[in-house]
Amino acid sequence: MNGWFLYIGRDSGEIMRRIAWGITGGGQHLAECLKAMSEISRGAKVTTFISRAGEEVLRMYGLDDAIGAVSPGGYLEEIILEREQGYSYPKAGRFMLGKYQMLIVAPATSNTVAKIASGIADGLVSNAAALANKAGVPVYLLPTDLFGEAESRMPYFVDRALCGDCVACPPREACPEGALGDQIDLLLCKGCGICADLCPKGAIGGGLMKVEARALDRENISRLRGFPGFHILERPLDMLRII
């Protein structure tokens, strides 16, 4: 079976799969990917590999705690953070040992796609992709810049056109992270939404932003389609189909 290992499920006696999930720093599709992986983890052991940017973005969108439902801990069900792995990313070496059946990188930012397409492995997720490919483990990527124009959900921000610069600012006073000033410090924000609920002017929200994929990004995705062992997904639901 090409070094793949299948195990018996937790309670049902069904075959238990072992899957690696890579998260990079893209907010687009992030919540939908988490929902899909939560479903997948009911019948699989999932190790989550999170880049430094991915860790920040998960926190901005208030999704960092939810990862624990996908990877609750224990061997091959850990959350592996890039900032804790040094520069050699030793746990990415598991792909060479046949520990996983597949690697799903979702969402995959244009930066991650470009690195993988160029053979660069200088981060946790790009290193995992390179080693998985060398070991014959299929790599599935859901690019954030797959289509020419798309909508991406934004983290919370202050609309200065609506802000009344209230002397007593309930959102600022209530923010548990101290993240609110003239704008929201997204490196402190945990996406709890308390500020949006308390703003009397309705000046705080997220919303959707239109993004245009660059020709270079589409070219890198096209290159990956031609590489053996790499597969491009078009939407989060495709993650369920490949399982």
KAFENRA-V894744 format. One record per residue. N is the residue number from 1. SS is DSSP state (a for helix, b for strand, c for the rest). NEAR is the number of other ideal C-beta (glycine too) atoms within 10 Angstrom. Layout:
# KAFENRA-V894744
N/SS/NEAR  N/SS/NEAR
This chain:
# KAFENRA-V894744
1/c/7  2/c/8  3/c/14  4/c/14  5/c/14  6/c/11  7/b/13  8/b/10  9/c/15  10/c/12  11/c/6  12/c/10  13/c/8  14/c/11  15/b/11  16/b/15  17/b/20  18/b/20  19/b/23  20/b/29  21/b/30  22/b/30  23/b/31  24/c/29  25/c/21  26/c/23  27/c/20  28/c/22  29/c/23  30/a/24  31/a/15  32/a/17  33/a/24  34/a/22  35/a/16  36/a/24  37/a/26  38/a/14  39/a/15  40/a/19  41/a/19  42/a/12  43/a/14  44/b/23  45/b/22  46/b/25  47/b/23  48/b/23  49/b/29  50/b/26  51/c/24  52/a/15  53/a/18  54/a/27  55/a/19  56/a/16  57/a/25  58/a/23  59/a/19  60/a/24  61/c/22  62/c/16  63/c/18  64/c/18  65/c/10  66/c/15  67/a/21  68/a/11  69/a/13  70/a/25  71/c/22  72/c/13  73/c/8  74/c/8  75/c/8  76/c/17  77/c/16  78/c/16  79/b/20  80/b/20  81/b/15  82/a/21  83/a/10  84/a/11  85/c/16  86/c/9  87/c/7  88/c/9  89/c/20  90/a/10  91/a/18  92/a/26  93/a/14  94/a/21  95/a/24  96/a/13  97/a/11  98/c/16  99/c/20  100/c/26  101/c/19  102/b/19  103/b/27  104/b/27  105/b/29  106/b/26  107/b/27  108/b/31  109/c/23  110/a/20  111/a/18  112/a/28  113/a/27  114/a/19  115/a/22  116/a/25  117/a/19  118/c/11  119/c/10  120/c/13  121/c/19  122/c/10  123/c/24  124/a/26  125/a/31  126/a/26  127/a/25  128/a/30  129/a/30  130/a/19  131/a/20  132/a/24  133/a/20  134/a/12  135/c/19  136/c/13  137/c/24  138/b/16  139/b/25  140/b/21  141/b/27  142/b/23  143/b/26  144/c/26  145/c/24  146/c/22  147/c/13  148/c/11  149/b/8  150/b/16  151/b/11  152/b/16  153/b/15  154/c/15  155/c/16  156/c/25  157/b/16  158/b/21  159/c/13  160/c/10  161/c/7  162/c/12  163/c/17  164/c/10  165/c/9  166/c/13  167/c/5  168/c/7  169/c/19  170/a/14  171/a/23  172/a/18  173/a/10  174/a/13  175/c/21  176/c/10  177/c/16  178/c/10  179/c/21  180/b/22  181/c/12  182/c/9  183/c/12  184/b/22  185/c/12  186/c/17  187/c/10  188/c/15  189/c/23  190/c/20  191/c/20  192/c/15  193/c/14  194/a/18  195/a/25  196/a/16  197/a/11  198/a/15  199/c/22  200/c/11  201/c/15  202/c/10  203/c/19  204/b/21  205/b/15  206/c/16  207/c/11  208/b/10  209/b/12  210/b/8  211/b/15  212/b/11  213/c/17  214/c/12  215/a/9  216/a/11  217/a/19  218/a/17  219/a/12  220/a/21  221/a/21  222/a/11  223/a/15  224/a/21  225/a/11  226/c/8  227/c/13  228/c/7  229/c/15  230/b/21  231/b/15  232/b/17  233/b/22  234/c/10  235/c/14  236/c/19  237/a/12  238/a/16  239/a/23  240/a/12  241/a/9  242/a/13  243/c/16
